């Protein structure tokens, strides 16, 4: 698997994530063209970066299946991560003592 890693991008996870994003885009009703592109791109990138962490937790499943599943939910995973970090981590906000 090490031969498919290029500049910290795992090609196997990326392709499986793109496939998951395509399936997710097909299942969404009334999605516009930019939304479809977003589902596919975000699914691939989310699979590339989240699959190794998920594999540490779920090492019983094949890597391709985990990457595909992360790719299908990549848009929602990134949206929830954004809500979590945007709500709790505000590095440029003034504190009460300032």
C-alpha positions as YAML, in Angstrom:
chain: A
units: angstrom
residues:
- id: 1
  name: UNK
  ca: [0.00, 0.00, 0.00]
- id: 2
  name: UNK
  ca: [2.97, 2.30, 0.53]
- id: 3
  name: UNK
  ca: [3.66, 2.48, -3.21]
- id: 4
  name: UNK
  ca: [0.31, 4.23, -3.81]
- id: 5
  name: UNK
  ca: [1.09, 7.17, -1.49]
- id: 6
  name: UNK
  ca: [2.21, 10.32, -3.32]
- id: 7
  name: UNK
  ca: [2.70, 13.57, -1.39]
- id: 8
  name: UNK
  ca: [0.52, 12.30, 1.47]
- id: 9
  name: UNK
  ca: [-2.29, 11.44, -0.96]
- id: 10
  name: UNK
  ca: [-3.26, 7.78, -0.95]
- id: 11
  name: UNK
  ca: [-4.49, 7.03, -4.45]
- id: 12
  name: UNK
  ca: [-6.53, 3.99, -3.37]
- id: 13
  name: UNK
  ca: [-8.47, 5.96, -0.74]
- id: 14
  name: UNK
  ca: [-8.89, 8.90, -3.11]
- id: 15
  name: UNK
  ca: [-10.42, 6.78, -5.89]
- id: 16
  name: UNK
  ca: [-12.69, 4.89, -3.48]
- id: 17
  name: UNK
  ca: [-13.77, 8.23, -1.98]
- id: 18
  name: UNK
  ca: [-14.53, 9.65, -5.43]
- id: 19
  name: UNK
  ca: [-16.65, 6.56, -6.11]
- id: 20
  name: UNK
  ca: [-18.50, 7.08, -2.83]
- id: 21
  name: UNK
  ca: [-19.05, 10.73, -3.72]
- id: 22
  name: UNK
  ca: [-20.47, 9.73, -7.11]
- id: 23
  name: UNK
  ca: [-22.90, 7.30, -5.47]
- id: 24
  name: UNK
  ca: [-23.92, 9.99, -2.97]
- id: 25
  name: UNK
  ca: [-24.45, 12.51, -5.78]
- id: 26
  name: UNK
  ca: [-26.67, 10.01, -7.61]
- id: 27
  name: UNK
  ca: [-28.79, 9.43, -4.49]
- id: 28
  name: UNK
  ca: [-29.37, 13.14, -3.78]
- id: 29
  name: UNK
  ca: [-32.50, 14.54, -5.38]
- id: 30
  name: UNK
  ca: [-32.47, 17.92, -7.14]
- id: 31
  name: UNK
  ca: [-28.71, 18.45, -6.81]
- id: 32
  name: UNK
  ca: [-27.21, 21.12, -9.03]
- id: 33
  name: UNK
  ca: [-24.06, 20.58, -11.07]
- id: 34
  name: UNK
  ca: [-21.79, 22.36, -8.58]
- id: 35
  name: UNK
  ca: [-23.26, 20.37, -5.71]
- id: 36
  name: UNK
  ca: [-22.58, 17.13, -7.59]
- id: 37
  name: UNK
  ca: [-18.98, 18.19, -8.23]
- id: 38
  name: UNK
  ca: [-18.70, 19.15, -4.56]
- id: 39
  name: UNK
  ca: [-19.95, 15.76, -3.37]
- id: 40
  name: UNK
  ca: [-17.43, 13.96, -5.57]
- id: 41
  name: UNK
  ca: [-14.40, 16.14, -4.75]
- id: 42
  name: UNK
  ca: [-15.13, 16.40, -1.03]
- id: 43
  name: UNK
  ca: [-15.86, 12.66, -0.88]
- id: 44
  name: UNK
  ca: [-12.46, 11.87, -2.36]
- id: 45
  name: UNK
  ca: [-10.56, 14.30, -0.16]
- id: 46
  name: UNK
  ca: [-12.42, 13.29, 2.98]
- id: 47
  name: UNK
  ca: [-11.73, 9.62, 2.25]
- id: 48
  name: UNK
  ca: [-8.05, 10.40, 1.76]
- id: 49
  name: UNK
  ca: [-7.66, 12.12, 5.11]
- id: 50
  name: UNK
  ca: [-10.29, 10.46, 7.34]
- id: 51
  name: UNK
  ca: [-9.91, 6.82, 6.25]
- id: 52
  name: UNK
  ca: [-6.60, 6.20, 8.10]
- id: 53
  name: UNK
  ca: [-8.16, 7.43, 11.36]
- id: 54
  name: UNK
  ca: [-11.29, 5.34, 10.84]
- id: 55
  name: UNK
  ca: [-9.15, 2.30, 10.02]
- id: 56
  name: UNK
  ca: [-7.40, 2.63, 13.36]
- id: 57
  name: UNK
  ca: [-10.79, 2.24, 15.03]
- id: 58
  name: UNK
  ca: [-12.33, -0.31, 12.67]
- id: 59
  name: UNK
  ca: [-9.46, -2.54, 11.61]
- id: 60
  name: UNK
  ca: [-11.80, -5.48, 10.94]
- id: 61
  name: UNK
  ca: [-13.11, -4.07, 7.62]
- id: 62
  name: UNK
  ca: [-11.33, -3.83, 4.26]
- id: 63
  name: UNK
  ca: [-9.67, -0.50, 3.51]
- id: 64
  name: UNK
  ca: [-11.51, 0.04, 0.23]
- id: 65
  name: UNK
  ca: [-14.91, -0.40, 1.89]
- id: 66
  name: UNK
  ca: [-14.08, 2.13, 4.62]
- id: 67
  name: UNK
  ca: [-12.80, 4.64, 2.03]
- id: 68
  name: UNK
  ca: [-15.96, 4.16, -0.05]
- id: 69
  name: UNK
  ca: [-18.19, 4.72, 2.98]
- id: 70
  name: UNK
  ca: [-16.25, 7.81, 4.05]
- id: 71
  name: UNK
  ca: [-16.50, 9.09, 0.48]
- id: 72
  name: UNK
  ca: [-20.28, 8.69, 0.55]
- id: 73
  name: UNK
  ca: [-20.56, 10.67, 3.75]
- id: 74
  name: UNK
  ca: [-17.64, 13.01, 3.10]
- id: 75
  name: UNK
  ca: [-19.72, 16.13, 2.62]
- id: 76
  name: UNK
  ca: [-21.66, 15.58, 5.84]
- id: 77
  name: UNK
  ca: [-18.51, 14.60, 7.75]
- id: 78
  name: UNK
  ca: [-16.78, 17.82, 6.71]
- id: 79
  name: UNK
  ca: [-19.87, 19.89, 7.50]
- id: 80
  name: UNK
  ca: [-20.11, 18.41, 11.01]
- id: 81
  name: UNK
  ca: [-16.37, 18.89, 11.59]
- id: 82
  name: UNK
  ca: [-16.73, 22.52, 10.49]
- id: 83
  name: UNK
  ca: [-19.66, 23.05, 12.88]
- id: 84
  name: UNK
  ca: [-17.70, 21.45, 15.72]
- id: 85
  name: UNK
  ca: [-14.54, 23.48, 15.23]
- id: 86
  name: UNK
  ca: [-16.32, 26.73, 14.33]
- id: 87
  name: UNK
  ca: [-18.40, 26.52, 17.49]
- id: 88
  name: UNK
  ca: [-15.63, 25.65, 19.93]
- id: 89
  name: UNK
  ca: [-12.34, 26.95, 18.56]
- id: 90
  name: UNK
  ca: [-12.17, 30.70, 17.94]
- id: 91
  name: UNK
  ca: [-8.52, 31.74, 17.97]
- id: 92
  name: UNK
  ca: [-9.13, 35.37, 16.95]
- id: 93
  name: UNK
  ca: [-11.96, 36.14, 19.33]
- id: 94
  name: UNK
  ca: [-11.21, 38.44, 22.26]
- id: 95
  name: UNK
  ca: [-11.39, 36.97, 25.73]
- id: 96
  name: UNK
  ca: [-13.09, 38.57, 28.73]
- id: 97
  name: UNK
  ca: [-9.72, 39.79, 30.06]
- id: 98
  name: UNK
  ca: [-8.75, 41.68, 26.90]
...
